[in-house]
Amino acid sequence: MRFEDLQGKKVVVWGAGREGLSALEELRGHGVSATVAVTGSGSLPDELRCLGAEGEAGMAALLAADVVVKSPGIPKTSAEFAALIDKGVPLTSLTDLWLGDNARRSIGITGSKGKSTTSAVATHVLAALGRDSRLVGNVGIAVSGVLTEDQVAVVEVSSYQAASLTVSPRIVALTSLFPEHLPWHGGFEAYRSDKLNLLAHGPEAVVISDSQAELRALAAAAAPEADIRSPADLGIRVTTDAIFWEGIGELGASELLLRGAHNLGNAALGLASAGAYCGADFDRAAALAALRDFHPLEHRLEVVPSNDGRTWVDDSLATNPPAVQAALETYQDRPVVLILGGSERDLDFATLIDYLAARQAPTRVLAIGPTGHRVADTADGRITGLVKADGFSDAMARVHATAAELPNAVVLLSPGAPSFDEFADYRARSAAFRRAALG
């Protein structure tokens, strides 16, 4: 669906959060009049009360709409969503509408982990090669406007956003697929299908990570006409401490600001994604060299200031077990104090528990929230140094108590779970961690 298809129709934006407000503004920019609806216990901001409805009136407005522009956070498993589908109300999203005008000048990047770093690397490399590139999407910058022929957007796409798409970006990259957001999607199969929907509408090329062999088959099934490639297909090889590009050169991990072997893999995927977009005009040597001045994103293995002489690392965006294991492997030979847990999503932590139980370097695990306490119960004493903390503040007090015992430790906030048991979002959790590091 495109913005021009909405002219003269009764359009209702479902949701008044950040993306809902961005959708309303973008619709206005395209000359489309729209109202706003909020359902359930949500309420409209005061400035939008004249433009919309909430509660039962909001649901009635959605059912009466010609088209509903749904905010990505509203679950497909909700009763309201089912009611709209049953009535046959057409649903779209801001991302889908925007791609209708901009797909040819876009790279879409999705995956269970690594998509933010991969997206940022691709954007950085394109800029270093002289392209007018911008990073948008799930990074917190809503898609907007119409790109010119000289511009390229790298769009980080969440599973929520991918689920609604009817058009694919010209280039798509897939970083990984692990269980995530299962209650929202209704199970892992639905989650995987929604992720792969980003590939399902005619991309020119799909770039897949070398980290999971099954991604190639999944990509081929979702995008049978696309050119499917990986960094290894392009001669890019990643080890635990370097990126090698056959015929071009190599970069050691010590030359980069990125931390962790998994992030070297993300960097390789970002290179390959930028290369797929540029085609024959891709300067591979300049692209590889550009990684030297790439700065990692916040809250992803980010070392933060501290006052106790230890290394405090904010990995607050690590919200699934594989991401936690990747963070621990970054510091595999260092003592670690790990803050693990948060709100519950019923993900399987068995592999991470096995990893922690076998870890050789001294490790203390402070388990917080419903997820952390479930992990502790499941581990059943197998992880030496694991204790249940009574919330985040208690965990921070316990961290400080380990300073004498583990003076050279890495204090690692890599929770493997969302923050909503105690905090508004991952940023608030990160802020509390950073205050503790200086306390």
JOJOJO-V929887 format. One line per field, one symbol per residue. phi: phi as a letter, one per 40 degrees, with the letter a starting at -180 (. if undefined). psi: psi as a letter, one per 30 degrees, with the letter a starting at -180 (. if undefined). burial: 1 if it has 24 or more other C-alpha atoms within 12 Angstrom, else 0. A space follows every 50 residues. Layout:
phi=???
psi=???
burial=???
This chain:
phi=.bdcccdgbcbbcchbcdccccccccccccgbcabbbbbgccbccdcbcc baabgcccccccccccabcccccccccccccccccccgccbaadcccccd bbdcbbbbbbicagcccccccdcccccccgccbacahcchbccagbcccc babbbcbcccccdccbabdcbbbbcaabdafccccghcccdccccccccc bgccabbbcccbccccccccccbccccbabdcccgcbbbcbabbbdgbia bcdccbccbgccccccccccdcccccccgcccccccccccccbccdccgb fccbcabbgccbbcbcccbadcccccccccbcbbcbbbcbhiccbgccbd cccdcccccccdabbbcbgdcccccccccfgcbcgcbcbcgcccccccdc ccdccbcbcccbcbcgacbccbbcacccccccccccccc
psi=klefffkgljkkkjkgaeeeeeeeeeeefggkkllkkklbgllklefgff gallbeeeeeeefflekkjkkffkkfgleeeeeeeefgkkkaleeeeeff fgefhkkkkllelfeeeeeeeeeeeeefggkikkklbffgjkklakklff lkkjjkjleeeefgkgkklekkkjeljlklheeefgleeeeeeeeffffg hhlekkkklgfjefeeeeeeeeiffljklleefggkkkafglkkjkfeal klefflfkkkeefeeeeeeeeeeeeeefbfgjjeeeeeeffegkklllgj hjklklggfljkkjhfgjgleeeeeeeefehfgkkkjkjklblkghljge eeeeeeefkekkkkkjklleeeeeeeeeehffjkgklkkileeeeeeeee ffeeeifglkjjjifgllgfffleafeeeeeeeeeeff.
burial=11100100011111111011111111100101111111100011000000 11110001111110111111111111000110010000111111111111 11111111111111111111111111111010111111100111110000 11111111111111111111111111111111011001011111111111 11111111111000110111011001111111010111000111100001 11100111111111111111111111110000110111111101111111 11110001011111111111111111111111011111111111111110 01101110101111111111111111001000111111101110110111 011001001111111111110100010011111101100
